[in-house]
């Protein structure tokens, strides 16, 4: 039982870290896109 519990906890932590990576990458992409759009509009 203890082994199964620790494995499930590890899986949850793994999924959580993956979600954090995906969220941070998407946030970086959106910030970069907004900066590019702002620069593009200012140059027009």
PDB file of N, CA, C and O in Angstrom:
ATOM      1  N   UNK A   1       0.841  -1.214   0.000  1.00  0.00           N
ATOM      2  CA  UNK A   1       0.000   0.000   0.000  1.00  0.00           C
ATOM      3  C   UNK A   1       0.874   1.261   0.000  1.00  0.00           C
ATOM      4  O   UNK A   1       0.617   2.207  -0.745  1.00  0.00           O
ATOM      5  N   UNK A   2       1.902   1.258   0.841  1.00  0.00           N
ATOM      6  CA  UNK A   2       2.774   2.443   0.950  1.00  0.00           C
ATOM      7  C   UNK A   2       3.469   2.716  -0.380  1.00  0.00           C
ATOM      8  O   UNK A   2       3.582   3.864  -0.810  1.00  0.00           O
ATOM      9  N   UNK A   3       3.936   1.636  -1.033  1.00  0.00           N
ATOM     10  CA  UNK A   3       4.616   1.799  -2.328  1.00  0.00           C
ATOM     11  C   UNK A   3       3.660   2.393  -3.356  1.00  0.00           C
ATOM     12  O   UNK A   3       4.019   3.316  -4.087  1.00  0.00           O
ATOM     13  N   UNK A   4       2.443   1.860  -3.408  1.00  0.00           N
ATOM     14  CA  UNK A   4       1.450   2.374  -4.362  1.00  0.00           C
ATOM     15  C   UNK A   4       1.176   3.846  -4.090  1.00  0.00           C
ATOM     16  O   UNK A   4       1.086   4.647  -5.020  1.00  0.00           O
ATOM     17  N   UNK A   5       1.043   4.202  -2.814  1.00  0.00           N
ATOM     18  CA  UNK A   5       0.772   5.596  -2.444  1.00  0.00           C
ATOM     19  C   UNK A   5       1.889   6.514  -2.892  1.00  0.00           C
ATOM     20  O   UNK A   5       1.637   7.585  -3.443  1.00  0.00           O
ATOM     21  N   UNK A   6       3.135   6.095  -2.654  1.00  0.00           N
ATOM     22  CA  UNK A   6       4.271   6.941  -3.040  1.00  0.00           C
ATOM     23  C   UNK A   6       4.347   7.072  -4.555  1.00  0.00           C
ATOM     24  O   UNK A   6       4.669   8.142  -5.070  1.00  0.00           O
ATOM     25  N   UNK A   7       4.053   5.988  -5.274  1.00  0.00           N
ATOM     26  CA  UNK A   7       4.085   6.032  -6.745  1.00  0.00           C
ATOM     27  C   UNK A   7       3.033   7.009  -7.262  1.00  0.00           C
ATOM     28  O   UNK A   7       3.314   7.813  -8.150  1.00  0.00           O
ATOM     29  N   UNK A   8       1.815   6.940  -6.704  1.00  0.00           N
ATOM     30  CA  UNK A   8       0.748   7.840  -7.157  1.00  0.00           C
ATOM     31  C   UNK A   8       1.118   9.291  -6.858  1.00  0.00           C
ATOM     32  O   UNK A   8       0.856  10.181  -7.667  1.00  0.00           O
ATOM     33  N   UNK A   9       1.731   9.531  -5.691  1.00  0.00           N
ATOM     34  CA  UNK A   9       2.162  10.888  -5.339  1.00  0.00           C
ATOM     35  C   UNK A   9       3.205  11.371  -6.342  1.00  0.00           C
ATOM     36  O   UNK A   9       3.160  12.516  -6.793  1.00  0.00           O
ATOM     37  N   UNK A  10       4.151  10.483  -6.691  1.00  0.00           N
ATOM     38  CA  UNK A  10       5.186  10.839  -7.671  1.00  0.00           C
ATOM     39  C   UNK A  10       4.547  11.164  -9.018  1.00  0.00           C
ATOM     40  O   UNK A  10       4.947  12.119  -9.684  1.00  0.00           O
ATOM     41  N   UNK A  11       3.550  10.369  -9.419  1.00  0.00           N
ATOM     42  CA  UNK A  11       2.865  10.625 -10.690  1.00  0.00           C
ATOM     43  C   UNK A  11       2.180  11.987 -10.663  1.00  0.00           C
ATOM     44  O   UNK A  11       2.266  12.749 -11.626  1.00  0.00           O
ATOM     45  N   UNK A  12       1.501  12.290  -9.558  1.00  0.00           N
ATOM     46  CA  UNK A  12       0.815  13.583  -9.430  1.00  0.00           C
ATOM     47  C   UNK A  12       1.819  14.722  -9.510  1.00  0.00           C
ATOM     48  O   UNK A  12       1.578  15.723 -10.185  1.00  0.00           O
ATOM     49  N   UNK A  13       2.959  14.568  -8.814  1.00  0.00           N
ATOM     50  CA  UNK A  13       3.998  15.604  -8.838  1.00  0.00           C
ATOM     51  C   UNK A  13       4.534  15.770 -10.253  1.00  0.00           C
ATOM     52  O   UNK A  13       4.762  16.890 -10.710  1.00  0.00           O
ATOM     53  N   UNK A  14       4.738  14.636 -10.955  1.00  0.00           N
ATOM     54  CA  UNK A  14       5.248  14.676 -12.327  1.00  0.00           C
ATOM     55  C   UNK A  14       4.272  15.424 -13.229  1.00  0.00           C
ATOM     56  O   UNK A  14       4.684  16.290 -14.001  1.00  0.00           O
ATOM     57  N   UNK A  15       2.985  15.098 -13.139  1.00  0.00           N
ATOM     58  CA  UNK A  15       1.962  15.782 -13.944  1.00  0.00           C
ATOM     59  C   UNK A  15       1.932  17.265 -13.593  1.00  0.00           C
ATOM     60  O   UNK A  15       1.807  18.112 -14.477  1.00  0.00           O
ATOM     61  N   UNK A  16       2.049  17.581 -12.293  1.00  0.00           N
ATOM     62  CA  UNK A  16       2.002  18.973 -11.837  1.00  0.00           C
ATOM     63  C   UNK A  16       3.162  19.771 -12.421  1.00  0.00           C
ATOM     64  O   UNK A  16       2.974  20.892 -12.892  1.00  0.00           O
ATOM     65  N   UNK A  17       4.375  19.187 -12.389  1.00  0.00           N
ATOM     66  CA  UNK A  17       5.545  19.888 -12.930  1.00  0.00           C
ATOM     67  C   UNK A  17       5.399  20.067 -14.434  1.00  0.00           C
ATOM     68  O   UNK A  17       5.778  21.106 -14.975  1.00  0.00           O
ATOM     69  N   UNK A  18       4.848  19.055 -15.121  1.00  0.00           N
ATOM     70  CA  UNK A  18       4.611  19.176 -16.563  1.00  0.00           C
ATOM     71  C   UNK A  18       3.643  20.320 -16.834  1.00  0.00           C
ATOM     72  O   UNK A  18       3.863  21.110 -17.752  1.00  0.00           O
ATOM     73  N   UNK A  19       2.572  20.419 -16.044  1.00  0.00           N
ATOM     74  CA  UNK A  19       1.604  21.501 -16.218  1.00  0.00           C
ATOM     75  C   UNK A  19       2.260  22.855 -15.991  1.00  0.00           C
ATOM     76  O   UNK A  19       1.982  23.807 -16.720  1.00  0.00           O
ATOM     77  N   UNK A  20       3.127  22.951 -14.990  1.00  0.00           N
ATOM     78  CA  UNK A  20       3.819  24.219 -14.712  1.00  0.00           C
ATOM     79  C   UNK A  20       4.699  24.591 -15.902  1.00  0.00           C
ATOM     80  O   UNK A  20       4.745  25.754 -16.304  1.00  0.00           O
ATOM     81  N   UNK A  21       5.403  23.596 -16.469  1.00  0.00           N
ATOM     82  CA  UNK A  21       6.247  23.860 -17.643  1.00  0.00           C
ATOM     83  C   UNK A  21       5.399  24.376 -18.792  1.00  0.00           C
ATOM     84  O   UNK A  21       5.742  25.379 -19.418  1.00  0.00           O
ATOM     85  N   UNK A  22       4.281  23.691 -19.076  1.00  0.00           N
ATOM     86  CA  UNK A  22       3.401  24.096 -20.180  1.00  0.00           C
ATOM     87  C   UNK A  22       2.853  25.494 -19.926  1.00  0.00           C
ATOM     88  O   UNK A  22       2.823  26.322 -20.837  1.00  0.00           O
ATOM     89  N   UNK A  23       2.419  25.766 -18.695  1.00  0.00           N
ATOM     90  CA  UNK A  23       1.862  27.084 -18.362  1.00  0.00           C
ATOM     91  C   UNK A  23       2.905  28.179 -18.525  1.00  0.00           C
ATOM     92  O   UNK A  23       2.611  29.238 -19.079  1.00  0.00           O
ATOM     93  N   UNK A  24       4.122  27.933 -18.046  1.00  0.00           N
ATOM     94  CA  UNK A  24       5.177  28.953 -18.151  1.00  0.00           C
ATOM     95  C   UNK A  24       5.550  29.196 -19.606  1.00  0.00           C
ATOM     96  O   UNK A  24       5.774  30.339 -20.003  1.00  0.00           O
ATOM     97  N   UNK A  25       5.620  28.126 -20.411  1.00  0.00           N
ATOM     98  CA  UNK A  25       5.957  28.276 -21.833  1.00  0.00           C
ATOM     99  C   UNK A  25       4.865  29.070 -22.541  1.00  0.00           C
ATOM    100  O   UNK A  25       5.169  29.983 -23.310  1.00  0.00           O
ATOM    101  N   UNK A  26       3.600  28.739 -22.295  1.00  0.00           N
ATOM    102  CA  UNK A  26       2.499  29.464 -22.945  1.00  0.00           C
ATOM    103  C   UNK A  26       2.470  30.920 -22.494  1.00  0.00           C
ATOM    104  O   UNK A  26       2.190  31.810 -23.297  1.00  0.00           O
ATOM    105  N   UNK A  27       2.758  31.173 -21.219  1.00  0.00           N
ATOM    106  CA  UNK A  27       2.800  32.550 -20.716  1.00  0.00           C
ATOM    107  C   UNK A  27       3.916  33.326 -21.406  1.00  0.00           C
ATOM    108  O   UNK A  27       3.717  34.475 -21.799  1.00  0.00           O
ATOM    109  N   UNK A  28       5.087  32.710 -21.558  1.00  0.00           N
ATOM    110  CA  UNK A  28       6.208  33.359 -22.246  1.00  0.00           C
ATOM    111  C   UNK A  28       5.832  33.677 -23.685  1.00  0.00           C
ATOM    112  O   UNK A  28       6.127  34.766 -24.178  1.00  0.00           O
ATOM    113  N   UNK A  29       5.181  32.729 -24.365  1.00  0.00           N
ATOM    114  CA  UNK A  29       4.789  32.939 -25.764  1.00  0.00           C
ATOM    115  C   UNK A  29       3.805  34.100 -25.860  1.00  0.00           C
ATOM    116  O   UNK A  29       3.947  34.949 -26.740  1.00  0.00           O
ATOM    117  N   UNK A  30       2.813  34.154 -24.976  1.00  0.00           N
ATOM    118  CA  UNK A  30       1.824  35.236 -25.034  1.00  0.00           C
ATOM    119  C   UNK A  30       2.479  36.586 -24.757  1.00  0.00           C
ATOM    120  O   UNK A  30       2.156  37.578 -25.409  1.00  0.00           O
ATOM    121  N   UNK A  31       3.404  36.628 -23.788  1.00  0.00           N
ATOM    122  CA  UNK A  31       4.105  37.887 -23.480  1.00  0.00           C
ATOM    123  C   UNK A  31       4.925  38.330 -24.684  1.00  0.00           C
ATOM    124  O   UNK A  31       4.902  39.503 -25.054  1.00  0.00           O
ATOM    125  N   UNK A  32       5.652  37.396 -25.296  1.00  0.00           N
ATOM    126  CA  UNK A  32       6.463  37.729 -26.475  1.00  0.00           C
ATOM    127  C   UNK A  32       5.575  38.239 -27.606  1.00  0.00           C
ATOM    128  O   UNK A  32       5.906  39.228 -28.259  1.00  0.00           O
ATOM    129  N   UNK A  33       4.444  37.564 -27.838  1.00  0.00           N
ATOM    130  CA  UNK A  33       3.525  37.981 -28.904  1.00  0.00           C
ATOM    131  C   UNK A  33       2.989  39.381 -28.639  1.00  0.00           C
ATOM    132  O   UNK A  33       2.931  40.200 -29.557  1.00  0.00           O
ATOM    133  N   UNK A  34       2.599  39.669 -27.409  1.00  0.00           N
ATOM    134  CA  UNK A  34       2.067  41.001 -27.085  1.00  0.00           C
ATOM    135  C   UNK A  34       3.136  42.071 -27.281  1.00  0.00           C
ATOM    136  O   UNK A  34       2.838  43.160 -27.771  1.00  0.00           O
ATOM    137  N   UNK A  35       4.380  41.772 -26.903  1.00  0.00           N
ATOM    138  CA  UNK A  35       5.473  42.735 -27.095  1.00  0.00           C
ATOM    139  C   UNK A  35       5.691  42.982 -28.583  1.00  0.00           C
ATOM    140  O   UNK A  35       5.842  44.127 -29.008  1.00  0.00           O
ATOM    141  N   UNK A  36       5.708  41.917 -29.371  1.00  0.00           N
ATOM    142  CA  UNK A  36       5.902  42.051 -30.825  1.00  0.00           C
ATOM    143  C   UNK A  36       4.780  42.886 -31.427  1.00  0.00           C
ATOM    144  O   UNK A  36       5.038  43.760 -32.255  1.00  0.00           O
ATOM    145  N   UNK A  37       3.531  42.628 -31.020  1.00  0.00           N
ATOM    146  CA  UNK A  37       2.383  43.387 -31.545  1.00  0.00           C
ATOM    147  C   UNK A  37       2.509  44.856 -31.160  1.00  0.00           C
ATOM    148  O   UNK A  37       2.244  45.733 -31.983  1.00  0.00           O
ATOM    149  N   UNK A  38       2.911  45.139 -29.919  1.00  0.00           N
ATOM    150  CA  UNK A  38       3.074  46.530 -29.477  1.00  0.00           C
ATOM    151  C   UNK A  38       4.141  47.236 -30.308  1.00  0.00           C
ATOM    152  O   UNK A  38       3.931  48.362 -30.758  1.00  0.00           O
ATOM    153  N   UNK A  39       5.277  46.584 -30.513  1.00  0.00           N
ATOM    154  CA  UNK A  39       6.360  47.188 -31.314  1.00  0.00           C
ATOM    155  C   UNK A  39       5.870  47.412 -32.745  1.00  0.00           C
ATOM    156  O   UNK A  39       6.120  48.463 -33.336  1.00  0.00           O
ATOM    157  N   UNK A  40       5.169  46.416 -33.299  1.00  0.00           N
ATOM    158  CA  UNK A  40       4.670  46.518 -34.677  1.00  0.00           C
ATOM    159  C   UNK A  40       3.701  47.691 -34.812  1.00  0.00           C
ATOM    160  O   UNK A  40       3.768  48.439 -35.788  1.00  0.00           O
ATOM    161  N   UNK A  41       2.805  47.858 -33.846  1.00  0.00           N
ATOM    162  CA  UNK A  41       1.833  48.963 -33.896  1.00  0.00           C
ATOM    163  C   UNK A  41       2.541  50.304 -33.747  1.00  0.00           C
ATOM    164  O   UNK A  41       2.163  51.271 -34.408  1.00  0.00           O
ATOM    165  N   UNK A  42       3.549  50.384 -32.903  1.00  0.00           N
ATOM    166  CA  UNK A  42       4.273  51.637 -32.695  1.00  0.00           C
ATOM    167  C   UNK A  42       5.046  52.041 -33.940  1.00  0.00           C
ATOM    168  O   UNK A  42       5.210  53.233 -34.198  1.00  0.00           O
ATOM    169  N   UNK A  43       5.524  51.079 -34.715  1.00  0.00           N
ATOM    170  CA  UNK A  43       6.306  51.381 -35.919  1.00  0.00           C
ATOM    171  C   UNK A  43       5.421  51.798 -37.088  1.00  0.00           C
ATOM    172  O   UNK A  43       5.899  52.429 -38.031  1.00  0.00           O
ATOM    173  N   UNK A  44       4.131  51.451 -37.036  1.00  0.00           N
ATOM    174  CA  UNK A  44       3.239  51.781 -38.167  1.00  0.00           C
ATOM    175  C   UNK A  44       3.100  53.288 -38.340  1.00  0.00           C
ATOM    176  O   UNK A  44       2.392  53.743 -39.238  1.00  0.00           O
TER     177      UNK A  44
END
